[in-house]
């Protein structure tokens, strides 16, 4: 189970990610260690669209989460376009 903290939910809109992309990143993305005992998840998505006036082929979503009971709670996200 993946839950999204209110802080991360605010970042979704600002950074152009969807809730489903975050869940998919946690469930099937690459895992890496992060600061403060958190776990990072990274996944690339086909984008082929414009973001803030520039065209990009790929959107990379990083979700930073902590383990909670039987699932994860996503604390924040970073989105990169290239």
SEPAKE-366488 format. One record per residue: residue in three letters; x negated, z negated, y of N, C-alpha, C in turn. Coordinates in steps of 0.05 Angstrom, whole numbers, padded with zeros to 5 digits, always signed. Each point is the difference from the previous one (the first is absolute). Layout:
ALAXZYXZYXZY;...
***
This chain:
UNK-00017+00000-00024+00017+00000+00024-00018+00000+00025;UNK+00007+00016+00019-00014+00002+00026+00018-00007+00022;UNK-00008-00020+00016+00015-00008+00024-00016+00007+00024;UNK+00013+00005+00022-00014+00008+00025+00005-00021+00021;UNK-00021-00013+00009+00001-00021+00021+00010+00013+00026;UNK+00015-00015+00017+00010+00011+00025-00022+00013+00018;UNK-00024-00011+00000-00022+00012+00015-00006+00028-00010;UNK-00002+00002-00026-00006+00027-00012+00023+00019+00005;UNK+00024-00010-00001+00024+00018+00005-00002+00012+00028;UNK-00008-00016+00020-00004+00010+00028-00021+00021+00001;UNK-00022-00003-00016-00021+00019+00000+00008+00027-00012;UNK+00020-00001-00019+00009+00024-00013+00009+00021+00022;UNK+00016-00009+00018+00010+00018+00021-00022+00010+00018;UNK-00017-00019+00009-00022+00007+00018-00019+00020-00011;UNK-00005-00003-00026-00022+00016-00013+00010+00023-00017;UNK+00026+00003-00002+00011+00024-00013+00002-00001-00030;UNK+00002-00023-00012+00003-00002-00029+00029-00008-00006;UNK+00008+00006-00025+00026-00008-00009-00002-00024-00019;UNK+00022-00014-00003+00000-00022-00019-00007+00009-00028;UNK+00011+00023-00008-00006+00011-00027-00029+00007-00003;UNK-00013+00010+00021-00029+00006-00002-00016-00026-00005;UNK+00008-00022+00014-00014-00025-00004+00004-00010-00028;UNK+00024+00001-00010+00005-00010-00028-00015+00017-00020;UNK+00000+00026+00004-00015+00018-00018-00030-00005+00001;UNK-00010-00006+00024-00029-00006+00003-00007-00025-00015;UNK+00016-00020+00001-00006-00025-00014+00003+00004-00030;UNK+00020+00015-00009+00005+00003-00028-00019+00020-00014;UNK-00010+00020+00014-00016+00021-00013-00026+00007+00014;UNK-00006-00013+00022-00024+00007+00015-00025-00013-00010;UNK-00022+00007+00012-00026-00011-00006+00000-00029+00011;UNK-00012-00018-00015-00002-00028+00008-00029-00007+00009;UNK-00002-00016+00021-00027-00008+00009+00002-00028+00012;UNK-00022-00015-00001+00001-00027+00012+00000+00002+00031;UNK+00014-00019+00012+00003-00001+00029-00007-00028+00010;UNK-00002-00002+00027-00006-00026+00012+00022-00021-00005;UNK-00008-00025+00002+00018-00023-00001+00014-00002-00026;UNK-00012+00009-00022+00012-00003-00026+00022+00019-00006;UNK+00004+00020+00017+00021+00020-00004-00010+00022-00018;UNK+00019+00016-00009-00006+00024-00015+00009+00024+00016;UNK-00017+00020+00000+00007+00025+00014+00009+00021-00020;UNK+00018+00017+00008+00010+00022-00017-00002+00025+00017;UNK-00009+00022-00011-00004+00025+00015+00011+00023-00016;UNK+00014+00018+00015+00010+00024-00013+00003+00022+00020;UNK-00007+00024-00008+00003+00024+00017+00026+00014-00007;UNK+00014+00009+00021+00025+00015-00003-00003+00027+00013;UNK+00012+00021-00012+00001+00026+00012+00018-00003+00025;UNK-00010+00010+00023+00015-00004+00025+00007+00027+00012;UNK-00019+00017+00006+00004+00027+00011+00020+00001+00022;UNK-00004-00017+00020+00019-00002+00023-00015-00010+00025;UNK+00014-00002+00021-00012-00010+00025+00005-00030+00003;UNK-00020-00014+00011+00002-00028+00007-00013-00002+00028;UNK+00016-00010+00018-00009-00003+00028-00013+00025+00011;UNK+00013+00023-00005-00008+00025+00012-00022+00015-00014;UNK-00010-00010-00023-00021+00014-00014+00008+00003-00030;UNK-00007+00023-00011+00007+00006-00028-00020-00011-00019;UNK+00010-00013-00022-00017-00011-00020+00011+00008-00028;UNK-00018+00003-00019+00007+00007-00027+00005-00025-00017;UNK-00014-00022+00006+00001-00024-00017+00005-00025+00016;UNK+00016-00018-00012+00005-00026+00011-00011-00021-00020;UNK-00017-00017+00009-00011-00021-00017+00013-00027+00008;UNK+00012-00013-00019+00013-00026+00005-00017-00022-00013;UNK-00006-00021+00015-00013-00024-00011+00019-00023+00005;UNK+00005-00015-00021+00017-00023+00002-00017-00025-00008;UNK+00002-00021+00016-00015-00024-00006+00020-00022-00008;UNK-00003-00011-00024+00020-00018-00011-00012-00024-00013;UNK+00017-00020-00004-00007-00024-00015+00018-00002-00024;UNK-00010-00011-00022+00015-00004-00024+00020-00023+00005;UNK+00025+00005-00008+00021-00020+00003+00018+00000-00024;UNK-00001-00022-00015+00016-00002-00025-00006+00024-00018;UNK+00020+00016-00005-00003+00023-00018-00003+00026+00015;UNK-00008-00001+00025-00002+00025+00016-00019-00003+00023;UNK+00003+00018+00019-00017+00001+00023+00016-00002+00026;UNK-00012-00012+00020+00012+00001+00027-00020+00014+00018;UNK+00008+00022+00011-00017+00017+00017+00000-00013+00028;UNK-00024-00007+00009-00004-00014+00026-00003+00020+00023;UNK-00015+00021-00004-00003+00020+00021-00008+00027-00013;UNK+00001+00021+00016-00007+00027-00010-00017+00014+00020;UNK-00015+00020-00010-00015+00018+00017+00007+00028-00010;UNK+00004+00019+00019+00005+00027-00008-00020+00018+00014;UNK-00013+00017-00015-00019+00020+00011+00010+00028-00006;UNK-00005+00017+00018+00008+00028-00003-00025+00018+00001;UNK-00002+00019-00018-00022+00018+00000+00007+00026-00014;
***
